[in-house]
Amino acid sequence: MVGIFALVLESNPKLSWRDLQHLVVNTSRMTDHLDSDWQTNGAGFHVNHKYGFGVLDAGALVRLATSSTWTSSKKRMMCKFFQKFIPNKVIPGNGHVGLVINSTGCLKPNKCVTKLEHVKVYVSLRHKHRGSLRITLTSPAGTRSELLAPRKRDTSQYGLRWWFMTVFSWGESPVGVWRLNVTDTSGGLGFIKRWSLRFYGTCDYIRNKKRDKKLLLIRPNLVKRREKTKELKDSN
């Protein structure tokens, strides 16, 4: 893997660490097609908990990195959401609890994310047998990320306060309902104290200084209508 990235950087030394990630996501190929864990996220990328985005294709990476159509990744933006609920939400023994955050999107100029790259999830909970827990996150597009799997040798009784991260929603919109599911597999009782989301990605806004200073690119028909109206007014 290191050798492949060295080859790509030699072909285009101007690439940033995020550029490399975009290249990998856009050129990787599915491997082990029979594996049942493959899923297609809301942006059309294949993801798998064992294989990530698939096998690296050195030739495709170099071709895309040196292509005349390649442009560096846009400025990285971040925004965050918290769930407001009563503290100590119960995690039932041999059961599960589901929590939701309804993201309305990040529309402020300095906190605008319309296309996801990384999603960080903070979870704070108490449990008598931390290793028996499974934690999953499901995006509004239905993409499922397993943040934590059961671990037999983890016998901690102190629960956890931890940041998890997933890239499985790469290219998706953050807008909609995000679902966190915490499952106990040993019969132990636990409590969730709080959880939150941080979205990292890029902002696709069309700016018009005279009207609608911020107009989302995800509404292209509205953009076209307003641009056409402006052209007609200018011609008159």
C-alpha positions in Angstrom: 0.0 0.0 0.0 2.8 2.4 0.9 4.5 1.7 -2.4 1.3 2.4 -4.3 0.8 5.8 -2.6 4.5 6.6 -3.2 3.9 5.9 -6.9 0.8 8.2 -7.0 2.6 11.0 -5.1 5.5 10.7 -7.5 3.1 11.2 -10.4 1.4 14.2 -8.8 3.4 15.7 -5.8 0.7 18.3 -5.2 -1.8 15.8 -3.8 -2.9 16.4 -0.2 -3.9 13.6 2.3 -7.5 14.3 1.5 -6.8 14.1 -2.3 -5.4 10.6 -1.7 -8.5 9.6 0.1 -10.7 10.9 -2.7 -8.6 9.0 -5.2 -8.9 5.8 -3.3 -12.6 6.0 -2.9 -13.2 6.8 -6.6 -10.9 4.1 -8.0 -11.0 1.1 -5.7 -12.6 -2.1 -7.0 -14.8 -4.6 -5.2 -13.1 -7.8 -4.1 -14.6 -11.1 -2.9 -18.0 -10.4 -4.5 -19.6 -13.3 -2.6 -19.0 -11.6 0.8 -22.4 -10.7 2.3 -21.1 -7.6 4.1 -20.9 -5.4 0.9 -23.4 -2.5 0.8 -23.8 0.4 -1.6 -23.9 3.8 0.2 -26.1 6.7 -0.7 -23.5 8.1 -3.1 -23.1 4.9 -5.0 -19.8 3.7 -3.4 -19.3 0.0 -2.4 -18.2 -0.4 1.3 -17.4 -3.4 3.4 -16.3 -3.7 7.1 -13.5 -6.1 6.0 -12.4 -4.6 2.7 -13.2 -0.9 3.1 -13.9 0.5 -0.4 -12.2 -2.5 -2.0 -8.8 -3.4 -3.5 -6.5 -0.6 -4.6 -6.0 -0.2 -8.3 -2.5 1.4 -8.8 -3.0 2.1 -12.5 -6.4 3.8 -12.0 -5.0 5.8 -9.1 -2.2 7.2 -11.2 -4.4 7.8 -14.3 -6.9 9.8 -12.2 -4.2 11.7 -10.3 -2.6 12.9 -13.5 -5.8 13.4 -15.4 -6.6 16.9 -16.8 -10.0 16.6 -15.2 -8.6 16.1 -11.7 -9.1 18.9 -9.2 -7.9 19.1 -5.6 -10.5 18.5 -2.9 -12.4 21.5 -1.7 -11.9 23.2 1.7 -12.7 20.8 4.5 -15.7 21.9 6.7 -17.1 20.6 10.0 -20.4 20.8 11.8 -21.9 19.0 14.8 -25.2 17.8 16.2 -26.2 16.6 19.7 -29.2 14.6 20.8 -31.2 16.1 23.6 -32.7 13.4 25.8 -33.0 12.3 29.4 -29.7 11.1 30.8 -29.1 7.4 31.5 -31.1 5.9 28.7 -31.3 2.2 29.5 -29.5 -0.5 27.5 -31.5 -3.6 28.3 -29.8 -6.9 29.0 -29.8 -9.1 25.8 -31.6 -6.3 24.1 -30.9 -3.0 22.3 -31.7 0.7 22.5 -32.0 3.0 19.5 -31.3 6.7 19.5 -31.8 9.3 16.8 -30.4 12.7 15.8 -32.4 14.5 13.1 -29.8 16.5 11.2 -31.2 19.5 9.3 -28.0 20.0 7.5 -25.2 22.5 8.2 -26.1 25.7 6.4 -24.0 28.3 8.2 -21.2 29.7 5.9 -18.4 28.6 8.3 -20.1 25.3 9.2 -21.4 24.1 5.9 -21.3 20.4 5.0 -23.4 19.2 2.1 -21.2 16.2 1.0 -19.7 13.9 3.7 -16.2 12.5 4.0 -15.7 11.5 7.6 -18.4 11.1 10.3 -17.2 11.1 14.0 -19.5 9.7 16.7 -19.1 10.4 20.4 -20.6 7.9 22.8 -20.6 8.1 26.6 -22.1 5.1 28.5 -21.9 2.9 31.6 -22.0 -0.9 31.4 -20.9 -3.8 33.7 -19.4 -5.7 30.7 -18.2 -3.3 28.0 -17.0 -6.2 25.8 -20.5 -7.5 25.3 -21.7 -4.3 23.5 -22.3 -3.8 19.8 -22.7 -0.2 18.5 -23.9 0.6 15.0 -24.7 3.9 13.2 -27.1 4.1 10.3 -27.1 7.2 8.0 -30.2 8.8 6.5 -29.4 7.0 3.3 -29.5 3.6 5.1 -25.7 3.0 5.2 -24.8 0.9 8.2 -21.5 1.4 10.0 -20.4 -1.0 12.8 -18.6 1.2 15.2 -18.0 -1.4 17.9 -18.2 -5.2 17.8 -18.4 -7.6 20.9 -15.0 -8.5 22.3 -14.7 -11.4 24.7 -11.5 -10.2 26.4 -12.7 -6.8 27.1 -14.1 -7.2 30.7 -14.0 -3.5 31.7 -16.8 -2.5 34.0 -16.3 1.2 33.5 -18.2 1.6 30.2 -16.7 4.0 27.7 -16.4 7.6 26.6 -15.0 7.4 23.1 -14.9 9.0 19.6 -15.6 6.6 16.8 -15.2 7.4 13.1 -16.7 6.0 9.9 -16.1 6.8 6.2 -18.9 4.6 5.0 -21.2 7.6 4.2 -18.6 9.2 1.9 -20.3 11.4 -0.6 -23.7 11.3 1.1 -25.7 14.3 2.4 -25.8 14.7 6.2 -29.4 15.8 6.1 -31.9 13.5 7.7 -32.3 11.0 10.6 -29.1 9.3 12.0 -29.7 6.3 14.1 -27.4 4.9 16.8 -28.1 1.4 18.0 -26.5 -0.1 21.1 -27.0 -3.9 21.7 -26.0 -6.0 24.7 -25.1 -9.6 24.1 -24.5 -10.9 27.7 -27.5 -9.9 29.7 -25.9 -7.0 31.5 -27.6 -3.7 32.2 -26.2 -0.4 31.0 -27.0 3.3 30.5 -26.2 5.7 27.7 -25.3 9.2 29.0 -25.0 11.1 25.7 -24.0 10.9 22.1 -23.2 13.4 19.4 -22.2 13.6 15.7 -19.5 15.6 13.9 -19.7 15.8 10.1 -16.6 16.5 8.1 -16.8 17.2 4.3 -17.2 19.8 1.7 -19.7 22.5 1.0 -21.4 22.9 -2.4 -23.1 26.3 -2.3 -23.8 28.6 -5.2 -23.3 32.2 -4.0 -25.3 35.1 -5.4 -24.4 38.4 -3.8 -27.5 40.3 -5.0 -30.1 37.7 -4.1 -29.9 34.4 -2.1 -26.4 34.7 -0.7 -26.5 31.0 0.0 -28.3 28.6 -2.4 -27.7 24.9 -2.1 -26.4 23.1 -5.1 -28.6 20.2 -4.2 -31.5 22.3 -5.6 -30.2 22.7 -9.2 -33.7 23.3 -10.7 -34.2 26.3 -8.5 -30.8 27.6 -9.4 -31.5 27.3 -13.1 -34.9 29.1 -12.8 -33.3 32.0 -10.9 -30.4 32.3 -13.3 -32.8 32.3 -16.2 -34.9 35.0 -14.6 -31.8 37.1 -14.0 -30.8 36.7 -17.7 -34.2 37.8 -18.9 -34.1 40.9 -16.6 -30.6 41.8 -17.8 -31.6 41.5 -21.5 -34.5 43.9 -20.9 
